[in-house]
Amino acid sequence: MAAGIAETLEESESGRNGYRVPAVEKALDVLEFMAASAEALTQTEIATGLGRSIHEIYRILLLLEKRGYIFRTQSDRFRLSLKLFELAHMHPPVNRLVECALPVMRELTANADQSCHLVVREGQNALVVLQIDSPLPMRYSVALGSHFPILETSSGAVLLAHSNRAERDRIVERIVAAGEGQGTREEIEARLNEVARLGHEMRASLAVEACTNISMPVRDHTGAVIAALTVPLLPQKAARFDRQTVFERTRAAAEKISAALGWGEANSSSRADPERRDYPFSD
């Protein structure tokens, strides 16, 4: 893994500069390796996994522990803390988005008997930045902070369909080349064009049988789509509302969040020009 990261850095630096910061690279390698593990890891396991010596890793682990990015368990293993998650939510665009969405999403779950989550685009992935559980005892929800390939989710399809054309084409090209696109390029384009035409996506989940994804765009003050509000609708006897009702309430909730972010009736008649600005949550 470490060799792969180093090679990627060298390739990316060839077009910019040749500066390298080995200590920073080692620290990032450790954080990324630990993030990919579901279990707490020993110093030896981390060193072996990264192809580095225990001596190289020792000082990095001490520093990361001191700064609060990792913590040591009673069995002398290391685990990531929530500091990276906290830093991400201190980032102004995310912080403002979550602040505006939280009360609306709580209201939506109470009035739909379904869980809901808020997603932003991070490169070619969909990232869950807020999740509210259904009030019912039986529910389906996704974990906060989860990443998914962008076209495996309705949230990702909504975000990609509303991206500027050059960025959308670049991402689709990469997805097709990697064979991760849930269909041919023509099928992907047809799906995205339909999402853009309708302004939402409602379809059977690709991951969970009997679950229907209802995903709506969330706009900022310029009208650009910066997030997707999604309800993974799970039919059950205890649920009081049918699919159409949940659909309408999800759309109303997305519009309410957008209004809180500054998008309103005064400027809704003119569609945002996605070419004029960068997507705030992605590189």
Secondary structure as the mmCIF struct_conf table of DSSP 4:
data_model
#
loop_
_struct_conf.conf_type_id
_struct_conf.id
_struct_conf.beg_label_comp_id
_struct_conf.beg_label_asym_id
_struct_conf.beg_label_seq_id
_struct_conf.end_label_comp_id
_struct_conf.end_label_asym_id
_struct_conf.end_label_seq_id
HELX_RH_AL_P HELX_RH_AL_P1 ALA A 2 GLU A 13
TURN_TY1_P TURN_TY1_P1 SER A 14 GLY A 15
BEND BEND1 ARG A 16 ARG A 16
HELX_RH_AL_P HELX_RH_AL_P2 PRO A 22 ALA A 35
TURN_TY1_P TURN_TY1_P2 ALA A 36 ALA A 36
BEND BEND2 ALA A 38 GLU A 39
STRN STRN1 LEU A 41 LEU A 41
HELX_RH_AL_P HELX_RH_AL_P3 GLN A 43 LEU A 50
TURN_TY1_P TURN_TY1_P3 GLY A 51 GLY A 51
HELX_RH_AL_P HELX_RH_AL_P4 ILE A 54 LYS A 66
TURN_TY1_P TURN_TY1_P4 ARG A 67 GLY A 68
BEND BEND3 TYR A 69 TYR A 69
STRN STRN2 ILE A 70 ARG A 72
TURN_TY1_P TURN_TY1_P5 GLN A 74 SER A 75
BEND BEND4 ASP A 76 ASP A 76
STRN STRN3 PHE A 78 LEU A 80
BEND BEND5 LEU A 82 LEU A 82
HELX_RH_AL_P HELX_RH_AL_P5 LYS A 83 MET A 90
BEND BEND6 HIS A 91 HIS A 91
HELX_RH_AL_P HELX_RH_AL_P6 PRO A 92 ALA A 112
BEND BEND7 ASP A 113 GLN A 114
STRN STRN4 CYS A 116 GLU A 122
TURN_TY1_P TURN_TY1_P6 GLY A 123 GLN A 124
STRN STRN5 ASN A 125 ILE A 132
BEND BEND8 PRO A 135 MET A 138
TURN_TY1_P TURN_TY1_P7 LEU A 144 GLY A 145
STRN STRN6 HIS A 147 PRO A 149
HELX_RH_3T_P HELX_RH_3T_P1 ILE A 150 GLU A 152
BEND BEND9 THR A 153 THR A 153
HELX_RH_AL_P HELX_RH_AL_P7 SER A 154 ALA A 161
TURN_TY1_P TURN_TY1_P8 HIS A 162 HIS A 162
BEND BEND10 SER A 163 SER A 163
HELX_RH_AL_P HELX_RH_AL_P8 ARG A 165 ALA A 178
TURN_TY1_P TURN_TY1_P9 GLY A 179 GLY A 179
BEND BEND11 GLY A 181 GLY A 183
HELX_RH_AL_P HELX_RH_AL_P9 ARG A 185 LEU A 198
TURN_TY1_P TURN_TY1_P10 GLY A 199 GLY A 199
BEND BEND12 HIS A 200 HIS A 200
STRN STRN7 GLU A 201 ALA A 204
BEND BEND13 LEU A 206 VAL A 208
TURN_TY1_P TURN_TY1_P11 GLU A 209 ALA A 210
STRN STRN8 THR A 212 ARG A 219
TURN_TY1_P TURN_TY1_P12 HIS A 221 THR A 222
BEND BEND14 GLY A 223 GLY A 223
STRN STRN9 VAL A 225 LEU A 233
TURN_TY1_P TURN_TY1_P13 LYS A 237 ALA A 238
BEND BEND15 PHE A 241 PHE A 241
HELX_RH_AL_P HELX_RH_AL_P10 ARG A 243 ALA A 260
TURN_TY1_P TURN_TY1_P14 LEU A 261 GLY A 262
TURN_TY1_P TURN_TY1_P15 GLU A 265 SER A 269
BEND BEND16 SER A 270 SER A 270
HELX_RH_3T_P HELX_RH_3T_P2 PRO A 274 ARG A 276
BEND BEND17 ARG A 277 ARG A 277
TURN_TY1_P TURN_TY1_P16 PRO A 280 PHE A 281
#
